[in-house]
Amino acid sequence: MPGKTKEEYEALDERLTSTVPTLGPNGTGFFARKSFQVVGLDESTAKLLNARAIASRKTPSEIITYLLQKEIGAAQIFN
């Protein structure tokens, strides 16, 4: 942001650190849930997950949920 004064940067910093972001168009969405857990992914896994989500028109959270449900179902068959 070239051309901003020190005071403008400080005002922007104050606004960004004291404002709670509104995520999702109506309070919904992956990061707008009441509770969630952050999980770290390596770069190639994150790229694959995002590509699969885009191709299926689902969220990364929905893709992970589907994969986990599939794994749990397969594990129950063999137990």
Biopython code that builds the backbone (N, CA, C, O; Angstrom):
import numpy as np
from Bio.PDB.StructureBuilder import StructureBuilder

atoms = [
    (1, "MET", "N", (0.825, -1.171, 0.000)),
    (1, "MET", "CA", (0.000, 0.000, 0.000)),
    (1, "MET", "C", (0.877, 1.245, 0.000)),
    (1, "MET", "O", (1.041, 1.892, 1.034)),
    (2, "PRO", "N", (1.424, 1.571, -1.122)),
    (2, "PRO", "CA", (2.282, 2.745, -1.176)),
    (2, "PRO", "C", (1.470, 4.024, -1.006)),
    (2, "PRO", "O", (0.299, 4.095, -1.379)),
    (3, "GLY", "N", (2.111, 5.010, -0.443)),
    (3, "GLY", "CA", (1.489, 6.308, -0.318)),
    (3, "GLY", "C", (0.717, 6.540, 0.968)),
    (3, "GLY", "O", (0.146, 7.615, 1.149)),
    (4, "LYS", "N", (0.683, 5.580, 1.852)),
    (4, "LYS", "CA", (-0.012, 5.757, 3.131)),
    (4, "LYS", "C", (0.932, 6.379, 4.142)),
    (4, "LYS", "O", (2.138, 6.133, 4.131)),
    (5, "THR", "N", (0.364, 7.178, 5.003)),
    (5, "THR", "CA", (1.162, 7.776, 6.066)),
    (5, "THR", "C", (1.255, 6.798, 7.236)),
    (5, "THR", "O", (0.533, 5.802, 7.297)),
    (6, "LYS", "N", (2.145, 7.101, 8.144)),
    (6, "LYS", "CA", (2.300, 6.270, 9.331)),
    (6, "LYS", "C", (0.998, 6.211, 10.121)),
    (6, "LYS", "O", (0.639, 5.159, 10.651)),
    (7, "GLU", "N", (0.299, 7.321, 10.200)),
    (7, "GLU", "CA", (-0.968, 7.374, 10.929)),
    (7, "GLU", "C", (-2.022, 6.497, 10.259)),
    (7, "GLU", "O", (-2.809, 5.835, 10.935)),
    (8, "GLU", "N", (-2.035, 6.496, 8.921)),
    (8, "GLU", "CA", (-2.994, 5.652, 8.194)),
    (8, "GLU", "C", (-2.703, 4.174, 8.430)),
    (8, "GLU", "O", (-3.622, 3.378, 8.618)),
    (9, "TYR", "N", (-1.418, 3.810, 8.420)),
    (9, "TYR", "CA", (-1.049, 2.427, 8.704)),
    (9, "TYR", "C", (-1.449, 2.032, 10.122)),
    (9, "TYR", "O", (-1.950, 0.930, 10.345)),
    (10, "GLU", "N", (-1.228, 2.923, 11.070)),
    (10, "GLU", "CA", (-1.588, 2.631, 12.461)),
    (10, "GLU", "C", (-3.100, 2.493, 12.617)),
    (10, "GLU", "O", (-3.567, 1.626, 13.355)),
    (11, "ALA", "N", (-3.870, 3.335, 11.932)),
    (11, "ALA", "CA", (-5.336, 3.244, 11.985)),
    (11, "ALA", "C", (-5.816, 1.936, 11.361)),
    (11, "ALA", "O", (-6.722, 1.287, 11.884)),
    (12, "LEU", "N", (-5.210, 1.556, 10.252)),
    (12, "LEU", "CA", (-5.566, 0.293, 9.604)),
    (12, "LEU", "C", (-5.213, -0.895, 10.495)),
    (12, "LEU", "O", (-5.997, -1.837, 10.616)),
    (13, "ASP", "N", (-4.042, -0.851, 11.115)),
    (13, "ASP", "CA", (-3.633, -1.911, 12.032)),
    (13, "ASP", "C", (-4.609, -2.033, 13.195)),
    (13, "ASP", "O", (-4.997, -3.139, 13.573)),
    (14, "GLU", "N", (-4.998, -0.911, 13.754)),
    (14, "GLU", "CA", (-5.948, -0.907, 14.869)),
    (14, "GLU", "C", (-7.291, -1.491, 14.434)),
    (14, "GLU", "O", (-7.895, -2.285, 15.155)),
    (15, "ARG", "N", (-7.745, -1.095, 13.261)),
    (15, "ARG", "CA", (-9.030, -1.606, 12.759)),
    (15, "ARG", "C", (-8.979, -3.112, 12.548)),
    (15, "ARG", "O", (-9.911, -3.823, 12.923)),
    (16, "LEU", "N", (-7.900, -3.601, 11.951)),
    (16, "LEU", "CA", (-7.800, -5.025, 11.652)),
    (16, "LEU", "C", (-7.608, -5.876, 12.908)),
    (16, "LEU", "O", (-8.078, -7.012, 12.953)),
    (17, "THR", "N", (-6.940, -5.358, 13.909)),
    (17, "THR", "CA", (-6.714, -6.147, 15.126)),
    (17, "THR", "C", (-7.891, -6.091, 16.085)),
    (17, "THR", "O", (-8.014, -6.953, 16.956)),
    (18, "SER", "N", (-8.766, -5.088, 15.942)),
    (18, "SER", "CA", (-9.893, -4.991, 16.868)),
    (18, "SER", "C", (-11.219, -5.409, 16.240)),
    (18, "SER", "O", (-12.250, -5.376, 16.911)),
    (19, "THR", "N", (-11.215, -5.796, 14.979)),
    (19, "THR", "CA", (-12.440, -6.169, 14.284)),
    (19, "THR", "C", (-12.527, -7.683, 14.155)),
    (19, "THR", "O", (-11.558, -8.342, 13.779)),
    (20, "VAL", "N", (-13.685, -8.220, 14.469)),
    (20, "VAL", "CA", (-13.927, -9.648, 14.266)),
    (20, "VAL", "C", (-14.462, -9.822, 12.854)),
    (20, "VAL", "O", (-15.488, -9.235, 12.512)),
    (21, "PRO", "N", (-13.785, -10.623, 12.020)),
    (21, "PRO", "CA", (-14.238, -10.760, 10.636)),
    (21, "PRO", "C", (-15.553, -11.523, 10.551)),
    (21, "PRO", "O", (-15.805, -12.433, 11.340)),
    (22, "THR", "N", (-16.393, -11.145, 9.584)),
    (22, "THR", "CA", (-17.622, -11.863, 9.295)),
    (22, "THR", "C", (-17.310, -12.814, 8.157)),
    (22, "THR", "O", (-16.997, -12.375, 7.050)),
    (23, "LEU", "N", (-17.388, -14.088, 8.410)),
    (23, "LEU", "CA", (-17.003, -15.077, 7.421)),
    (23, "LEU", "C", (-18.231, -15.816, 6.911)),
    (23, "LEU", "O", (-19.077, -16.242, 7.697)),
    (24, "GLY", "N", (-18.324, -15.961, 5.635)),
    (24, "GLY", "CA", (-19.474, -16.606, 5.032)),
    (24, "GLY", "C", (-20.569, -15.577, 4.791)),
    (24, "GLY", "O", (-20.699, -14.613, 5.546)),
    (25, "PRO", "N", (-21.363, -15.783, 3.732)),
    (25, "PRO", "CA", (-22.367, -14.795, 3.371)),
    (25, "PRO", "C", (-23.473, -14.625, 4.404)),
    (25, "PRO", "O", (-24.041, -13.539, 4.521)),
    (26, "ASN", "N", (-23.788, -15.670, 5.149)),
    (26, "ASN", "CA", (-24.865, -15.577, 6.130)),
    (26, "ASN", "C", (-24.490, -16.273, 7.439)),
    (26, "ASN", "O", (-25.339, -16.866, 8.103)),
    (27, "GLY", "N", (-23.231, -16.193, 7.793)),
    (27, "GLY", "CA", (-22.782, -16.829, 9.023)),
    (27, "GLY", "C", (-22.450, -18.297, 8.853)),
    (27, "GLY", "O", (-22.216, -18.997, 9.838)),
    (28, "THR", "N", (-22.426, -18.768, 7.632)),
    (28, "THR", "CA", (-22.098, -20.162, 7.368)),
    (28, "THR", "C", (-20.712, -20.235, 6.755)),
    (28, "THR", "O", (-20.088, -19.210, 6.481)),
    (29, "GLY", "N", (-20.248, -21.422, 6.547)),
    (29, "GLY", "CA", (-18.951, -21.614, 5.929)),
    (29, "GLY", "C", (-17.987, -22.304, 6.876)),
    (29, "GLY", "O", (-18.224, -22.365, 8.082)),
    (30, "PHE", "N", (-16.919, -22.813, 6.332)),
    (30, "PHE", "CA", (-15.990, -23.634, 7.095)),
    (30, "PHE", "C", (-15.439, -22.906, 8.311)),
    (30, "PHE", "O", (-15.425, -23.472, 9.404)),
    (31, "PHE", "N", (-14.988, -21.681, 8.153)),
    (31, "PHE", "CA", (-14.381, -20.965, 9.254)),
    (31, "PHE", "C", (-15.399, -20.216, 10.113)),
    (31, "PHE", "O", (-15.025, -19.611, 11.117)),
    (32, "ALA", "N", (-16.657, -20.245, 9.743)),
    (32, "ALA", "CA", (-17.681, -19.552, 10.513)),
    (32, "ALA", "C", (-18.370, -20.488, 11.509)),
    (32, "ALA", "O", (-19.237, -20.045, 12.262)),
    (33, "ARG", "N", (-18.012, -21.739, 11.529)),
    (33, "ARG", "CA", (-18.625, -22.668, 12.466)),
    (33, "ARG", "C", (-18.282, -22.254, 13.886)),
    (33, "ARG", "O", (-17.289, -21.562, 14.112)),
    (34, "LYS", "N", (-19.100, -22.674, 14.844)),
    (34, "LYS", "CA", (-18.886, -22.277, 16.229)),
    (34, "LYS", "C", (-17.597, -22.869, 16.781)),
    (34, "LYS", "O", (-16.941, -22.252, 17.620)),
    (35, "SER", "N", (-17.235, -24.042, 16.325)),
    (35, "SER", "CA", (-15.971, -24.623, 16.770)),
    (35, "SER", "C", (-15.345, -25.368, 15.598)),
    (35, "SER", "O", (-16.044, -25.979, 14.789)),
    (36, "PHE", "N", (-14.068, -25.311, 15.523)),
    (36, "PHE", "CA", (-13.330, -26.044, 14.508)),
    (36, "PHE", "C", (-11.916, -26.243, 15.010)),
    (36, "PHE", "O", (-11.461, -25.581, 15.943)),
    (37, "GLN", "N", (-11.242, -27.164, 14.371)),
    (37, "GLN", "CA", (-9.868, -27.443, 14.750)),
    (37, "GLN", "C", (-8.991, -27.249, 13.522)),
    (37, "GLN", "O", (-9.305, -27.748, 12.442)),
    (38, "VAL", "N", (-7.921, -26.543, 13.687)),
    (38, "VAL", "CA", (-7.004, -26.297, 12.587)),
    (38, "VAL", "C", (-6.104, -27.513, 12.427)),
    (38, "VAL", "O", (-5.533, -28.018, 13.393)),
    (39, "VAL", "N", (-5.991, -27.968, 11.188)),
    (39, "VAL", "CA", (-5.150, -29.115, 10.881)),
    (39, "VAL", "C", (-4.148, -28.670, 9.825)),
    (39, "VAL", "O", (-4.527, -28.102, 8.801)),
    (40, "GLY", "N", (-2.888, -28.924, 10.074)),
    (40, "GLY", "CA", (-1.847, -28.552, 9.122)),
    (40, "GLY", "C", (-1.715, -29.579, 8.010)),
    (40, "GLY", "O", (-1.758, -30.784, 8.257)),
    (41, "LEU", "N", (-1.553, -29.099, 6.792)),
    (41, "LEU", "CA", (-1.365, -29.974, 5.638)),
    (41, "LEU", "C", (-0.106, -29.555, 4.904)),
    (41, "LEU", "O", (0.247, -28.376, 4.880)),
    (42, "ASP", "N", (0.564, -30.521, 4.310)),
    (42, "ASP", "CA", (1.698, -30.147, 3.483)),
    (42, "ASP", "C", (1.169, -29.532, 2.190)),
    (42, "ASP", "O", (-0.011, -29.675, 1.868)),
    (43, "GLU", "N", (2.021, -28.863, 1.468)),
    (43, "GLU", "CA", (1.594, -28.090, 0.305)),
    (43, "GLU", "C", (0.944, -28.953, -0.771)),
    (43, "GLU", "O", (-0.069, -28.554, -1.346)),
    (44, "SER", "N", (1.504, -30.120, -1.052)),
    (44, "SER", "CA", (0.941, -30.954, -2.116)),
    (44, "SER", "C", (-0.436, -31.489, -1.719)),
    (44, "SER", "O", (-1.321, -31.588, -2.569)),
    (45, "THR", "N", (-0.634, -31.834, -0.449)),
    (45, "THR", "CA", (-1.936, -32.306, 0.013)),
    (45, "THR", "C", (-2.962, -31.183, -0.060)),
    (45, "THR", "O", (-4.098, -31.411, -0.477)),
    (46, "ALA", "N", (-2.579, -29.979, 0.339)),
    (46, "ALA", "CA", (-3.489, -28.839, 0.282)),
    (46, "ALA", "C", (-3.893, -28.541, -1.163)),
    (46, "ALA", "O", (-5.062, -28.256, -1.427)),
    (47, "LYS", "N", (-2.951, -28.602, -2.094)),
    (47, "LYS", "CA", (-3.265, -28.364, -3.503)),
    (47, "LYS", "C", (-4.220, -29.420, -4.037)),
    (47, "LYS", "O", (-5.173, -29.099, -4.747)),
    (48, "LEU", "N", (-3.965, -30.684, -3.694)),
    (48, "LEU", "CA", (-4.837, -31.775, -4.132)),
    (48, "LEU", "C", (-6.239, -31.619, -3.553)),
    (48, "LEU", "O", (-7.229, -31.797, -4.262)),
    (49, "LEU", "N", (-6.323, -31.290, -2.278)),
    (49, "LEU", "CA", (-7.609, -31.105, -1.621)),
    (49, "LEU", "C", (-8.383, -29.952, -2.262)),
    (49, "LEU", "O", (-9.577, -30.084, -2.533)),
    (50, "ASN", "N", (-7.724, -28.843, -2.502)),
    (50, "ASN", "CA", (-8.390, -27.698, -3.139)),
    (50, "ASN", "C", (-8.826, -28.020, -4.563)),
    (50, "ASN", "O", (-9.917, -27.622, -4.973)),
    (51, "ALA", "N", (-8.000, -28.729, -5.323)),
    (51, "ALA", "CA", (-8.361, -29.100, -6.695)),
    (51, "ALA", "C", (-9.575, -30.027, -6.692)),
    (51, "ALA", "O", (-10.484, -29.873, -7.508)),
    (52, "ARG", "N", (-9.586, -30.978, -5.778)),
    (52, "ARG", "CA", (-10.718, -31.911, -5.688)),
    (52, "ARG", "C", (-11.992, -31.177, -5.258)),
    (52, "ARG", "O", (-13.078, -31.478, -5.754)),
    (53, "ALA", "N", (-11.863, -30.229, -4.351)),
    (53, "ALA", "CA", (-13.012, -29.448, -3.901)),
    (53, "ALA", "C", (-13.577, -28.611, -5.042)),
    (53, "ALA", "O", (-14.793, -28.546, -5.221)),
    (54, "ILE", "N", (-12.716, -27.982, -5.804)),
    (54, "ILE", "CA", (-13.170, -27.172, -6.934)),
    (54, "ILE", "C", (-13.853, -28.047, -7.975)),
    (54, "ILE", "O", (-14.914, -27.691, -8.488)),
    (55, "ALA", "N", (-13.252, -29.189, -8.288)),
    (55, "ALA", "CA", (-13.814, -30.081, -9.301)),
    (55, "ALA", "C", (-15.186, -30.626, -8.896)),
    (55, "ALA", "O", (-16.053, -30.816, -9.748)),
    (56, "SER", "N", (-15.380, -30.873, -7.622)),
    (56, "SER", "CA", (-16.645, -31.442, -7.159)),
    (56, "SER", "C", (-17.628, -30.384, -6.668)),
    (56, "SER", "O", (-18.748, -30.705, -6.268)),
    (57, "ARG", "N", (-17.201, -29.110, -6.700)),
    (57, "ARG", "CA", (-18.018, -27.984, -6.225)),
    (57, "ARG", "C", (-18.447, -28.178, -4.770)),
    (57, "ARG", "O", (-19.591, -27.915, -4.396)),
    (58, "LYS", "N", (-17.497, -28.642, -3.969)),
    (58, "LYS", "CA", (-17.711, -28.807, -2.538)),
    (58, "LYS", "C", (-16.624, -28.036, -1.802)),
    (58, "LYS", "O", (-15.664, -27.565, -2.411)),
    (59, "THR", "N", (-16.782, -27.913, -0.499)),
    (59, "THR", "CA", (-15.749, -27.259, 0.300)),
    (59, "THR", "C", (-14.693, -28.287, 0.672)),
    (59, "THR", "O", (-14.972, -29.486, 0.660)),
    (60, "PRO", "N", (-13.488, -27.842, 1.001)),
    (60, "PRO", "CA", (-12.476, -28.788, 1.474)),
    (60, "PRO", "C", (-12.964, -29.572, 2.693)),
    (60, "PRO", "O", (-12.633, -30.748, 2.845)),
    (61, "SER", "N", (-13.740, -28.935, 3.553)),
    (61, "SER", "CA", (-14.290, -29.609, 4.728)),
    (61, "SER", "C", (-15.200, -30.763, 4.322)),
    (61, "SER", "O", (-15.147, -31.836, 4.923)),
    (62, "GLU", "N", (-16.027, -30.549, 3.312)),
    (62, "GLU", "CA", (-16.924, -31.613, 2.838)),
    (62, "GLU", "C", (-16.136, -32.773, 2.242)),
    (62, "GLU", "O", (-16.501, -33.934, 2.427)),
    (63, "ILE", "N", (-15.064, -32.466, 1.533)),
    (63, "ILE", "CA", (-14.220, -33.517, 0.948)),
    (63, "ILE", "C", (-13.587, -34.345, 2.063)),
    (63, "ILE", "O", (-13.598, -35.574, 1.997)),
    (64, "ILE", "N", (-13.041, -33.698, 3.074)),
    (64, "ILE", "CA", (-12.412, -34.410, 4.181)),
    (64, "ILE", "C", (-13.442, -35.263, 4.921)),
    (64, "ILE", "O", (-13.158, -36.408, 5.273)),
    (65, "THR", "N", (-14.632, -34.714, 5.159)),
    (65, "THR", "CA", (-15.690, -35.472, 5.835)),
    (65, "THR", "C", (-16.047, -36.715, 5.040)),
    (65, "THR", "O", (-16.178, -37.798, 5.609)),
    (66, "TYR", "N", (-16.206, -36.571, 3.725)),
    (66, "TYR", "CA", (-16.525, -37.710, 2.872)),
    (66, "TYR", "C", (-15.429, -38.783, 2.940)),
    (66, "TYR", "O", (-15.723, -39.970, 3.085)),
    (67, "LEU", "N", (-14.177, -38.358, 2.834)),
    (67, "LEU", "CA", (-13.074, -39.318, 2.873)),
    (67, "LEU", "C", (-13.007, -40.048, 4.221)),
    (67, "LEU", "O", (-12.768, -41.255, 4.270)),
    (68, "LEU", "N", (-13.217, -39.313, 5.294)),
    (68, "LEU", "CA", (-13.199, -39.945, 6.624)),
    (68, "LEU", "C", (-14.358, -40.915, 6.796)),
    (68, "LEU", "O", (-14.179, -42.001, 7.348)),
    (69, "GLN", "N", (-15.545, -40.538, 6.329)),
    (69, "GLN", "CA", (-16.688, -41.446, 6.431)),
    (69, "GLN", "C", (-16.445, -42.715, 5.625)),
    (69, "GLN", "O", (-16.821, -43.807, 6.052)),
    (70, "LYS", "N", (-15.819, -42.575, 4.463)),
    (70, "LYS", "CA", (-15.485, -43.725, 3.631)),
    (70, "LYS", "C", (-14.493, -44.638, 4.354)),
    (70, "LYS", "O", (-14.647, -45.859, 4.344)),
    (71, "GLU", "N", (-13.476, -44.041, 4.981)),
    (71, "GLU", "CA", (-12.488, -44.816, 5.735)),
    (71, "GLU", "C", (-13.125, -45.530, 6.920)),
    (71, "GLU", "O", (-12.838, -46.702, 7.167)),
    (72, "ILE", "N", (-13.977, -44.842, 7.644)),
    (72, "ILE", "CA", (-14.635, -45.437, 8.811)),
    (72, "ILE", "C", (-15.531, -46.596, 8.366)),
    (72, "ILE", "O", (-15.562, -47.645, 9.008)),
    (73, "GLY", "N", (-16.254, -46.400, 7.269)),
    (73, "GLY", "CA", (-17.105, -47.474, 6.727)),
    (73, "GLY", "C", (-16.298, -48.688, 6.327)),
    (73, "GLY", "O", (-16.697, -49.820, 6.599)),
    (74, "ALA", "N", (-15.157, -48.462, 5.677)),
    (74, "ALA", "CA", (-14.308, -49.575, 5.268)),
    (74, "ALA", "C", (-13.714, -50.284, 6.478)),
    (74, "ALA", "O", (-13.581, -51.508, 6.477)),
    (75, "ALA", "N", (-13.359, -49.528, 7.503)),
    (75, "ALA", "CA", (-12.794, -50.140, 8.711)),
    (75, "ALA", "C", (-13.831, -50.991, 9.424)),
    (75, "ALA", "O", (-13.486, -52.026, 9.995)),
    (76, "GLN", "N", (-15.089, -50.582, 9.404)),
    (76, "GLN", "CA", (-16.141, -51.342, 10.076)),
    (76, "GLN", "C", (-16.430, -52.649, 9.357)),
    (76, "GLN", "O", (-16.824, -53.628, 9.991)),
    (77, "ILE", "N", (-16.241, -52.679, 8.056)),
    (77, "ILE", "CA", (-16.472, -53.901, 7.291)),
    (77, "ILE", "C", (-15.460, -54.972, 7.687)),
    (77, "ILE", "O", (-15.810, -56.149, 7.778)),
    (78, "PHE", "N", (-14.211, -54.578, 7.925)),
    (78, "PHE", "CA", (-13.158, -55.545, 8.210)),
    (78, "PHE", "C", (-13.033, -55.884, 9.693)),
    (78, "PHE", "O", (-12.220, -56.738, 10.046)),
    (79, "ASN", "N", (-13.791, -55.261, 10.556)),
    (79, "ASN", "CA", (-13.722, -55.564, 11.992)),
    (79, "ASN", "C", (-14.819, -56.461, 12.419)),
    (79, "ASN", "O", (-14.906, -56.813, 13.595)),
]
sb = StructureBuilder()
sb.init_structure("model")
sb.init_model(0)
sb.init_chain("A")
sb.init_seg("    ")
for serial, (resi, resn, name, xyz) in enumerate(atoms, 1):
    if name == "N":
        sb.init_residue(resn, " ", resi, " ")
    sb.init_atom(name, np.array(xyz, "f"), 0.0, 1.0, " ", f" {name:<3s}", serial, name[0])
structure = sb.get_structure()
